């Protein structure tokens, strides 16, 4: 349990930093629940700088929940390209369709309704409610976790979110929770740059691998290909020769792929159940 003095000191530090170094982000210039929902989904596991490059174009092409619900997945993915985790774009389209059919296109101002939508977890739902509806909610995301771990926990110990949540609740500035959350997140982001990421001491921390050359990049390319009208090129198909077969997705003339994807197939032998060259029947 924090003392009143500890709470006030922490709040003052966070607000002082925000006044001097608060980030100028486009989704903070609106209280439109739709645009805030878009920004929060984009920010899931994605750096702010990358979202800055895509947010404006996305909400320009899909300015409301109805246009997003009507749009083809191909058109959405074309705009989404570069953010990674393309399943978020798929979930976003499904969420838009749910919002139109279940809520008449209105973004519901409560966490339970928001978490019933595809791709919206508790932290994202709380952030939407805080930023769009100025609701004083207790939640944790990576920068909030950083701020509290830096100030209230000794280095070298593993920390659970269950240890942090009571502190988030005690220090929550009830009069203006929207600005408080902005300030808290900006402070946590600055601490990471200055001291490294203390989230590595969180028991919930998972290190994200590089995107380039990863399975995530391959899955994203395949997904983009699957909704495009381009035909696959098949090269040197000799099913009985190990490593000879590959599928090539050309980088040009397509703008969808920043690389040529080659999938090497294993050697194919005769199936024990039939005479076909196969990796197995079924």
C-alpha positions in Angstrom: 0.0 0.0 0.0 1.5 3.3 -1.1 1.3 6.4 1.1 -0.4 9.6 0.0 3.0 11.2 -0.3 4.3 8.3 -2.5 1.3 8.6 -4.8 1.6 12.3 -5.2 5.3 12.2 -5.8 4.9 9.5 -8.5 2.1 11.5 -10.2 4.1 14.6 -10.2 7.1 12.9 -11.8 4.9 11.4 -14.5 3.1 14.7 -15.2 6.3 16.8 -15.2 7.8 14.5 -17.8 4.6 14.7 -19.9 4.6 18.5 -19.9 8.2 18.6 -21.0 8.4 15.5 -23.3 4.8 14.3 -24.2 4.6 12.7 -27.6 2.6 14.4 -30.4 0.6 11.5 -31.8 -2.2 11.9 -34.4 -4.6 9.6 -32.6 -4.3 11.7 -29.5 -5.9 14.6 -31.4 -9.2 12.9 -31.6 -11.8 11.5 -29.3 -13.5 9.5 -32.1 -13.9 6.0 -30.7 -13.4 4.5 -34.2 -10.1 6.1 -34.9 -8.9 5.3 -31.4 -9.9 1.7 -31.9 -7.9 1.6 -35.1 -4.8 3.1 -33.4 -4.9 0.7 -30.5 -5.2 -2.4 -32.7 -2.3 -1.1 -34.8 -0.2 -0.5 -31.7 -0.5 -4.1 -30.5 3.1 -5.4 -30.6 4.1 -2.7 -33.1 6.4 0.3 -32.6 4.8 3.8 -32.5 7.0 5.0 -35.4 5.7 2.3 -37.7 2.1 3.0 -36.7 2.6 6.7 -37.4 3.4 5.8 -41.0 0.2 3.9 -41.5 -2.5 5.3 -39.3 -3.3 8.5 -41.3 -3.6 6.6 -44.6 -5.7 3.9 -43.1 -8.3 6.2 -41.5 -8.4 8.3 -44.7 -9.2 5.2 -46.9 -11.5 3.7 -44.3 -12.9 6.8 -42.4 -15.6 5.0 -40.4 -16.6 1.5 -39.2 -19.1 1.1 -42.2 -16.4 1.6 -44.8 -14.1 -0.8 -43.0 -16.8 -3.5 -42.7 -17.6 -3.2 -46.4 -14.0 -3.2 -47.6 -12.4 -6.3 -49.1 -9.7 -8.1 -47.1 -7.3 -7.5 -50.0 -7.8 -3.7 -49.8 -7.4 -3.7 -46.1 -4.2 -5.8 -46.2 -2.8 -3.5 -49.0 -3.0 -0.5 -46.6 -1.9 -2.6 -43.6 1.2 -3.8 -45.3 4.3 -3.0 -43.3 2.7 -3.2 -39.8 3.1 -7.0 -39.5 0.9 -9.4 -37.7 -1.6 -9.4 -40.6 -4.1 -11.5 -38.6 -4.8 -8.2 -36.7 -6.1 -6.7 -40.0 -8.3 -9.8 -40.6 -9.6 -9.5 -37.0 -10.2 -5.8 -37.5 -12.4 -6.4 -40.5 -14.4 -9.0 -38.6 -14.7 -6.7 -35.6 -16.0 -3.9 -37.9 -18.6 -6.3 -39.2 -19.6 -7.3 -35.7 -19.9 -3.6 -34.7 -22.2 -2.9 -37.6 -24.4 -5.9 -37.1 -24.5 -6.0 -33.3 -24.0 -2.3 -32.3 -25.4 -0.4 -35.4 -21.9 0.8 -36.1 -21.4 2.3 -32.6 -18.2 1.6 -30.6 -19.5 0.4 -27.2 -18.1 2.3 -24.2 -17.6 -0.8 -22.0 -14.8 -3.4 -21.7 -17.0 -6.4 -21.8 -18.6 -5.5 -25.1 -15.2 -4.6 -26.6 -13.5 -7.8 -25.6 -16.3 -9.7 -27.3 -15.0 -8.5 -30.6 -12.3 -10.3 -32.6 -8.8 -9.1 -31.9 -9.7 -7.0 -28.9 -8.2 -8.1 -25.5 -8.6 -6.6 -22.1 -5.7 -4.1 -22.3 -6.8 -2.9 -25.8 -10.4 -2.6 -24.6 -9.4 -0.6 -21.5 -7.2 1.7 -23.6 -10.1 2.4 -26.0 -12.4 3.2 -23.0 -9.8 5.4 -21.4 -8.9 7.4 -24.5 -12.2 7.5 -26.3 -14.5 7.8 -23.3 -12.2 9.1 -20.5 -13.0 6.2 -18.2 -10.7 5.6 -15.2 -9.8 2.0 -15.7 -7.0 -0.1 -14.2 -5.0 -2.0 -16.8 -1.4 -2.8 -17.8 0.4 -2.6 -21.1 4.2 -2.6 -21.7 4.9 1.1 -21.0 2.7 1.2 -17.9 4.4 -1.9 -16.6 7.8 -0.2 -17.3 7.0 2.9 -15.3 5.9 1.0 -12.2 8.7 -1.6 -12.3 11.2 1.2 -12.5 9.8 3.1 -9.5 8.5 0.5 -7.1 10.4 -2.7 -7.6 14.1 -3.5 -6.9 16.2 -4.7 -9.8 16.8 -8.4 -10.1 13.4 -9.7 -8.9 10.8 -11.2 -11.1 7.5 -9.3 -11.0 4.0 -10.4 -11.7 1.3 -8.1 -13.1 -0.7 -9.0 -10.0 1.9 -7.1 -8.0 1.6 -4.1 -10.2 -2.1 -3.7 -10.6 -2.8 -2.5 -7.1 -0.2 0.3 -7.6 -1.9 1.2 -10.9 -5.2 1.5 -9.1 -3.8 3.6 -6.2 -2.0 6.1 -8.5 -4.8 6.4 -11.1 -5.6 10.1 -11.5 -9.4 10.0 -11.5 -10.1 13.6 -12.6 -8.6 13.1 -16.1 -7.7 9.4 -16.8 -7.2 10.0 -20.5 -4.3 12.4 -20.0 -3.0 10.4 -17.1 -2.7 7.3 -19.3 -1.0 9.3 -22.1 1.5 10.6 -19.5 2.1 7.3 -17.9 2.7 5.5 -21.3 5.1 8.3 -22.5 7.0 8.1 -19.3 7.4 4.4 -19.5 8.5 4.6 -23.2 11.1 7.2 -22.2 12.4 5.0 -19.4 13.0 2.1 -21.8 15.1 4.3 -24.0 17.1 5.7 -21.1 17.6 2.6 -18.9 16.7 -0.4 -21.1 13.6 -2.5 -20.8 12.7 -3.5 -17.2 9.9 -5.7 -18.6 12.6 -8.4 -19.0 12.2 -8.8 -15.2 8.5 -9.3 -15.6 7.3 -12.9 -15.4 5.0 -12.1 -18.3 7.9 -10.9 -20.6 8.3 -12.7 -23.9 11.1 -11.6 -26.3 10.0 -10.9 -29.8 12.3 -12.3 -32.5 13.3 -10.4 -35.7 10.6 -10.0 -38.3 12.9 -10.2 -41.3 13.2 -13.9 -42.4 10.8 -15.0 -39.6 7.8 -17.3 -39.9 5.7 -14.2 -39.3 7.1 -12.6 -42.4 6.4 -15.8 -44.4 2.9 -16.1 -43.1 2.2 -12.5 -43.9 3.4 -12.9 -47.5 1.3 -16.1 -48.0 -1.7 -14.3 -46.6 -1.2 -11.3 -48.9 -0.7 -13.7 -51.8 -3.9 -15.6 -50.9 -6.0 -12.5 -51.3 -4.3 -11.2 -54.4 -5.1 -12.1 -58.0 -1.5 -13.1 -58.9 -0.8 -16.6 -60.0 2.0 -18.5 -58.4 5.1 -19.4 -60.4 6.4 -22.9 -60.0 10.0 -23.6 -60.7 12.0 -26.8 -61.4 9.4 -29.2 -60.2 11.1 -32.6 -59.8 9.2 -34.3 -56.9 11.8 -37.1 -56.6 14.8 -34.8 -56.1 15.5 -33.4 -52.6 15.5 -29.6 -52.4 14.8 -29.1 -56.1 11.2 -27.9 -55.8 10.2 -24.5 -54.8 7.4 -22.0 -55.1 8.5 -18.5 -56.0 6.4 -15.4 -55.2 7.8 -12.6 -57.4 8.6 -9.3 -55.9 7.8 -7.5 -59.2 5.4 -6.5 -60.6 3.7 -7.1 -57.3 4.2 -4.4 -54.7 2.8 -6.7 -52.0 6.1 -8.6 -51.5 9.4 -6.9 -50.5 11.2 -10.2 -51.2 11.0 -13.4 -53.2 9.7 -16.2 -51.1 11.1 -19.6 -51.7 9.7 -22.6 -49.9 11.9 -25.7 -50.3 10.0 -29.0 -50.2 11.4 -32.2 -48.7 12.3 -35.2 -50.8 9.2 -37.1 -52.0 9.2 -40.9 -51.8 6.7 -43.5 -52.9 3.8 -43.7 -50.5 3.4 -47.0 -48.8 -0.4 -47.0 -49.5 -0.4 -46.1 -53.1 1.8 -45.6 -56.1 1.9 -41.8 -56.0 5.0 -39.8 -55.1 3.8 -38.3 -51.8 4.7 -37.1 -48.3 1.7 -39.1 -47.2 -1.8 -39.8 -48.2 -4.4 -37.4 -46.9 
